[in-house]
């Protein structure tokens, strides 16, 4: 059963149902296009050469067996291996925690290692995980990528706002002024039940719009602030087409495959994968030129071929801006596009914890002891 055709407003339809052979013949299904090879995740024509690197010496945390390994910078590095081979330990407990500790930004446990060399080559290290971007209904994609300030400024410049003395803060649901004070800008109220789970109801004061009636009477291009927050990212790009800086930030959400999200959609409704891509979009929108090391842990979990294509394009945009990426990954379509692979194993648990092979995907594919290599060999032909 293939659902789509796309996501959000453009999804929700049964595109195809039947057996695999019939799916391959379907002309509408996006999944079928990738399975047939009409669309594909392409292998780069050229791998980036190793220049600068961070060297981890003598990692001995959990099942890591005195592992010494180089982490090349300014390229896409994939950490591969079967489950339990030591990937998360090496990346989270040793690399990330170790670098943060050196910067004086880490108070928790750090995995055992002798030395990390080359930390001075990066300006920052950022873990982009799938944790929520916010835990309240007031947190949403547009506030996270810092675009809501620009939207509020536009509403503050309207004739209606000027005549009533409204400023940008009146169009915020995080501070008193224009927001509904009954729900404090959440749009919902929680009713506590003595012996049952709490019930969340639409606020009767603002009917879920989050703002006072007077604020909703202010319109920009025929829409009030609530109407704008109900727009999808793609709709908002067209609506704000004359505001280039705002459009540029919104476009980063579309570039990572989140064009279907609504601007004001509560962060509590986002999946882990969506939250991770919102974080990626926030970093892309900053257009930083600093030498930042970004760490991703299985970012393709739950993603379609088409989503992965967009994610990889976003990765390359980060690298082009001077960033370095380390990605723990099992997806062979991502691994084949990497500039450099570090394969751990060969097996999991007591059978893992060693570096099996490092290098380009082509080199990994030639290593008979690498389980990853066996699968790479099939897709690199």
C-alpha positions as CSV (number, residue, x, y, z in Angstrom):
1,X,0.0,0.0,0.0
2,X,1.6,3.3,-1.1
3,X,0.3,6.5,0.5
4,X,0.8,10.0,-0.8
5,X,1.4,11.3,-3.3
6,X,3.5,13.7,-1.3
7,X,3.3,14.8,2.4
8,X,0.9,17.0,4.5
9,X,-1.7,18.8,2.4
10,X,-0.5,16.9,-0.7
11,X,-0.7,13.5,0.9
12,X,-3.4,11.3,2.5
13,X,-4.4,9.4,-0.6
14,X,-4.0,5.7,-1.3
15,X,-1.8,5.9,-4.4
16,X,-1.4,2.2,-5.0
17,X,-2.3,-1.2,-3.5
18,X,-1.3,-4.5,-4.9
19,X,1.7,-6.8,-5.3
20,X,5.3,-5.7,-5.9
21,X,5.4,-6.4,-9.6
22,X,2.3,-4.3,-10.2
23,X,3.7,-1.5,-8.1
24,X,6.7,-1.4,-10.4
25,X,4.4,-0.7,-13.4
26,X,2.5,2.1,-11.6
27,X,3.1,5.5,-13.3
28,X,1.8,7.7,-10.5
29,X,3.6,6.3,-7.4
30,X,6.7,8.2,-6.4
31,X,7.9,5.0,-4.6
32,X,7.7,3.1,-7.9
33,X,9.8,5.7,-9.7
34,X,12.7,5.0,-7.3
35,X,12.2,1.3,-7.4
36,X,12.3,1.3,-11.2
37,X,15.3,3.5,-11.4
38,X,13.4,6.4,-13.1
39,X,14.4,8.5,-10.1
40,X,17.5,7.8,-8.0
41,X,19.8,8.9,-5.2
42,X,22.9,9.6,-7.2
43,X,26.5,8.7,-6.4
44,X,28.7,11.8,-6.4
45,X,31.0,12.0,-9.5
46,X,33.9,12.9,-7.2
47,X,34.7,12.3,-3.5
48,X,36.2,15.1,-1.5
49,X,39.9,14.5,-0.6
50,X,40.9,14.4,3.1
51,X,42.7,17.6,4.2
52,X,42.3,18.5,7.9
53,X,41.1,15.9,10.4
54,X,40.4,15.2,14.1
55,X,42.2,12.2,15.5
56,X,40.7,10.1,18.3
57,X,43.4,8.0,20.0
58,X,42.8,5.0,22.2
59,X,39.0,4.8,22.6
60,X,38.1,2.1,25.2
61,X,34.5,3.0,26.2
62,X,32.0,0.0,26.4
63,X,33.0,-2.5,23.6
64,X,35.5,-0.2,21.8
65,X,38.8,-2.0,21.7
66,X,41.4,0.8,22.0
67,X,40.1,2.4,18.8
68,X,42.2,5.0,17.1
69,X,40.6,6.7,14.1
70,X,40.7,9.9,12.0
71,X,37.6,12.0,11.5
72,X,38.1,14.0,8.3
73,X,36.7,17.6,8.2
74,X,34.7,19.6,5.6
75,X,33.1,16.5,4.1
76,X,30.4,13.9,4.7
77,X,31.7,11.2,6.9
78,X,29.5,8.1,7.6
79,X,30.0,5.9,10.6
80,X,28.7,2.5,9.7
81,X,28.5,-1.0,11.1
82,X,25.9,-3.5,12.4
83,X,23.8,-2.6,15.5
84,X,26.0,-2.8,18.6
85,X,29.2,-2.4,16.7
86,X,30.2,0.8,18.8
87,X,29.0,3.6,16.5
88,X,27.0,5.6,19.1
89,X,29.7,5.0,21.7
90,X,32.4,6.4,19.4
91,X,30.4,9.4,18.2
92,X,28.3,10.4,21.2
93,X,30.4,9.3,24.2
94,X,33.8,9.9,22.9
95,X,33.8,12.4,19.9
96,X,31.0,14.7,20.9
97,X,31.3,14.5,24.7
98,X,35.1,14.7,24.4
99,X,35.1,17.8,22.2
100,X,32.5,19.5,24.4
101,X,34.6,18.7,27.5
102,X,37.7,20.3,26.0
103,X,35.6,23.4,25.3
104,X,34.4,23.5,28.9
105,X,30.8,22.9,27.8
106,X,30.2,19.3,29.2
107,X,29.6,18.2,32.8
108,X,28.3,14.7,32.1
109,X,30.1,11.4,31.5
110,X,32.8,11.3,28.8
111,X,33.9,8.0,27.2
112,X,37.4,6.7,27.9
113,X,40.1,7.7,25.4
114,X,43.7,8.7,25.5
115,X,43.6,11.9,23.4
116,X,41.7,13.9,20.8
117,X,43.9,15.8,18.5
118,X,42.8,18.6,16.2
119,X,39.9,20.1,18.2
120,X,41.3,23.5,17.5
121,X,40.4,23.1,13.8
122,X,36.7,23.5,14.5
123,X,34.8,26.4,16.0
124,X,31.9,24.4,17.4
125,X,30.4,20.9,17.6
126,X,26.6,20.5,17.3
127,X,24.6,17.4,17.8
128,X,21.4,17.5,15.7
129,X,19.3,14.8,17.2
130,X,15.6,13.9,17.0
131,X,14.6,15.4,20.4
132,X,11.6,17.8,20.3
133,X,12.2,21.5,19.3
134,X,9.8,22.5,22.0
135,X,7.5,21.0,24.6
136,X,4.6,23.6,24.5
137,X,2.0,24.4,21.8
138,X,3.7,27.9,21.5
139,X,6.8,26.3,20.0
140,X,6.6,25.9,16.3
141,X,8.8,25.7,13.1
142,X,8.6,29.4,12.3
143,X,9.8,30.5,15.7
144,X,12.5,27.9,15.8
145,X,14.1,29.1,12.5
146,X,13.7,32.7,13.8
147,X,11.4,33.9,11.0
148,X,8.5,34.9,13.2
149,X,10.1,38.2,14.2
150,X,10.1,39.2,10.5
151,X,6.4,38.3,10.2
152,X,5.5,40.3,13.3
153,X,7.4,43.3,12.0
154,X,5.4,43.2,8.8
155,X,2.1,43.3,10.7
156,X,3.4,46.1,12.9
157,X,4.1,48.2,9.7
158,X,0.4,48.1,8.6
159,X,-1.7,51.2,8.7
160,X,-4.1,49.5,11.2
161,X,-1.3,48.8,13.6
162,X,0.1,52.3,13.4
163,X,-3.3,53.9,14.0
164,X,-3.8,51.8,17.1
165,X,-0.3,52.0,18.4
166,X,0.5,48.3,18.0
167,X,4.1,47.1,17.7
168,X,5.7,43.8,16.8
169,X,5.2,42.4,20.4
170,X,1.4,42.7,20.0
171,X,1.6,39.9,17.4
172,X,3.5,37.5,19.7
173,X,1.8,34.7,21.5
174,X,4.7,34.4,24.0
175,X,4.3,37.7,25.8
176,X,1.3,39.6,27.1
177,X,-0.2,42.3,24.9
178,X,-1.9,40.9,21.9
179,X,-2.2,37.3,22.9
180,X,-5.3,35.7,24.5
181,X,-4.7,35.8,28.2
182,X,-7.2,33.0,28.9
183,X,-5.0,30.4,27.2
184,X,-1.8,32.6,27.3
185,X,-1.3,32.2,23.6
186,X,-1.6,28.4,23.4
187,X,-4.9,28.3,21.7
188,X,-5.9,25.5,24.1
189,X,-6.6,25.1,27.8
190,X,-5.9,21.9,29.8
191,X,-8.7,20.6,32.1
192,X,-7.4,18.5,34.9
193,X,-9.4,15.3,35.6
194,X,-9.2,13.9,39.1
195,X,-9.0,10.2,38.1
196,X,-8.5,10.4,34.4
197,X,-5.9,11.8,32.0
198,X,-6.0,15.6,31.6
199,X,-8.2,16.9,28.7
200,X,-7.0,19.6,26.3
201,X,-9.8,21.8,24.9
202,X,-9.9,24.6,22.4
203,X,-9.8,27.9,24.2
204,X,-13.3,29.5,24.3
205,X,-11.8,33.0,24.6
206,X,-9.9,33.0,21.3
207,X,-11.5,29.9,19.7
208,X,-8.0,28.5,19.1
209,X,-6.6,31.6,17.3
210,X,-4.3,32.5,20.2
211,X,-4.9,36.3,19.9
212,X,-7.3,39.0,21.0
213,X,-10.1,40.0,18.6
214,X,-8.6,43.5,18.1
215,X,-5.3,42.0,16.9
216,X,-7.1,39.6,14.5
217,X,-8.7,42.7,12.9
218,X,-5.2,43.8,11.7
219,X,-4.5,42.3,8.3
220,X,-1.5,42.1,6.0
221,X,-2.4,41.4,2.3
222,X,-5.9,40.4,3.4
223,X,-4.8,37.9,6.1
224,X,-4.6,38.3,9.9
225,X,-1.8,36.8,12.0
226,X,-3.8,33.7,12.7
227,X,-4.4,33.2,9.0
228,X,-0.7,33.5,8.2
229,X,0.2,31.0,10.9
230,X,-2.2,28.5,9.2
231,X,-0.3,28.8,5.9
232,X,2.0,25.9,4.9
233,X,5.6,26.7,4.3
234,X,5.2,26.5,0.6
235,X,2.1,28.8,0.7
236,X,4.0,31.2,2.9
237,X,6.9,31.4,0.4
238,X,4.5,32.7,-2.2
239,X,2.6,34.9,0.2
240,X,5.8,36.7,1.4
241,X,7.5,36.7,-2.0
242,X,8.3,40.4,-1.7
243,X,10.2,39.9,1.6
244,X,13.4,38.2,0.4
245,X,15.1,37.7,3.7
246,X,12.0,36.0,5.2
247,X,11.5,33.9,2.0
248,X,15.1,32.8,2.2
249,X,14.6,31.4,5.7
250,X,11.3,29.7,4.9
251,X,12.9,28.1,1.8
252,X,15.3,26.2,4.0
253,X,12.4,24.4,5.5
254,X,11.2,23.5,2.0
255,X,14.7,22.5,1.0
256,X,14.8,19.8,3.7
257,X,11.4,18.4,2.7
258,X,9.2,20.2,5.2
259,X,7.3,22.5,2.8
260,X,4.0,20.9,4.0
261,X,4.3,22.0,7.6
262,X,2.1,24.9,8.8
263,X,4.0,27.9,10.1
264,X,2.3,27.8,13.4
265,X,2.1,24.0,13.8
266,X,2.8,23.0,17.4
267,X,6.2,21.5,18.0
268,X,4.4,18.8,20.0
269,X,2.9,17.4,16.8
270,X,6.2,17.0,15.0
271,X,7.8,13.6,14.6
272,X,11.4,13.0,15.7
273,X,12.6,13.1,12.1
274,X,10.6,16.3,11.4
275,X,12.1,18.0,14.5
276,X,15.6,17.0,13.4
277,X,15.1,18.5,9.9
278,X,13.7,21.7,11.4
279,X,17.0,22.0,13.4
280,X,18.9,21.3,10.2
281,X,16.9,24.1,8.4
282,X,17.7,26.5,11.3
283,X,21.4,25.9,10.8
284,X,21.1,26.3,7.0
285,X,19.3,29.6,7.4
286,X,22.1,31.0,9.5
287,X,24.5,30.7,6.5
288,X,27.4,30.4,8.9
289,X,30.9,30.3,7.5
290,X,32.4,28.9,10.7
291,X,34.1,25.5,10.9
292,X,31.3,23.7,12.7
293,X,31.2,20.0,13.2
294,X,27.6,18.7,12.9
295,X,26.7,15.2,14.2
296,X,23.6,13.4,13.0
297,X,22.4,10.0,14.4
298,X,20.4,8.1,11.7
299,X,18.7,11.1,10.2
300,X,17.0,9.0,7.5
301,X,14.9,7.1,10.0
302,X,11.3,7.0,8.6
303,X,12.3,8.9,5.4
304,X,11.2,8.1,1.8
305,X,13.7,8.0,-1.1
306,X,12.5,11.5,-2.1
307,X,13.0,12.9,1.4
308,X,16.5,11.4,1.6
309,X,17.4,13.1,-1.7
310,X,16.4,16.5,-0.2
311,X,18.2,15.7,3.0
312,X,21.5,14.9,1.2
313,X,21.2,18.2,-0.8
314,X,20.9,20.0,2.5
315,X,23.9,18.2,3.9
316,X,25.9,19.3,0.8
317,X,24.8,22.9,1.4
318,X,26.2,22.8,4.9
319,X,29.5,21.4,3.7
320,X,29.7,24.0,1.0
321,X,29.4,26.7,3.7
322,X,32.5,25.3,5.5
323,X,30.9,22.8,7.9
324,X,31.9,19.2,8.6
325,X,29.3,16.3,8.9
326,X,29.6,13.1,10.9
327,X,26.5,10.9,10.3
328,X,25.8,7.5,12.0
329,X,23.9,5.7,9.3
330,X,22.6,2.3,8.2
331,X,20.9,3.5,5.0
332,X,23.0,2.2,2.0
333,X,21.7,5.1,-0.2
334,X,23.3,7.6,2.2
335,X,26.5,5.6,2.8
336,X,27.2,5.4,-1.0
337,X,27.1,9.2,-1.3
338,X,29.6,9.8,1.6
339,X,33.1,11.2,1.0
340,X,34.5,9.0,3.7
341,X,33.3,6.0,5.6
342,X,34.4,4.6,9.0
343,X,33.1,1.0,9.3
344,X,33.0,-0.5,12.8
345,X,32.5,-4.1,13.8
346,X,32.8,-6.5,12.3
347,X,29.9,-7.7,14.5
348,X,27.9,-6.4,17.5
349,X,28.6,-6.5,21.2
350,X,31.7,-8.5,22.1
351,X,32.2,-9.2,18.4
352,X,32.5,-5.5,17.6
353,X,34.3,-2.4,18.8
354,X,37.0,-2.4,16.2
355,X,37.6,-0.3,13.0
356,X,37.1,-2.8,10.2
357,X,38.0,-0.4,7.3
358,X,38.1,3.3,6.6
359,X,38.1,5.2,3.3
360,X,35.8,5.9,0.3
361,X,32.7,3.8,-0.2
362,X,34.6,2.1,-3.1
363,X,37.3,1.0,-0.7
364,X,34.8,-0.2,1.9
365,X,33.1,-2.3,-0.9
366,X,36.4,-4.2,-1.4
367,X,36.8,-5.2,2.2
368,X,35.6,-8.8,2.6
369,X,35.4,-8.5,6.4
370,X,32.9,-5.5,6.2
371,X,29.2,-6.3,6.3
372,X,28.6,-2.8,5.0
373,X,31.0,-3.4,2.1
374,X,28.9,-6.4,0.9
375,X,25.9,-4.2,0.4
376,X,27.9,-1.2,-1.0
377,X,29.4,-3.5,-3.6
378,X,25.8,-4.1,-5.0
379,X,24.9,-0.4,-5.3
380,X,28.3,0.9,-6.6
381,X,28.3,-1.2,-9.7
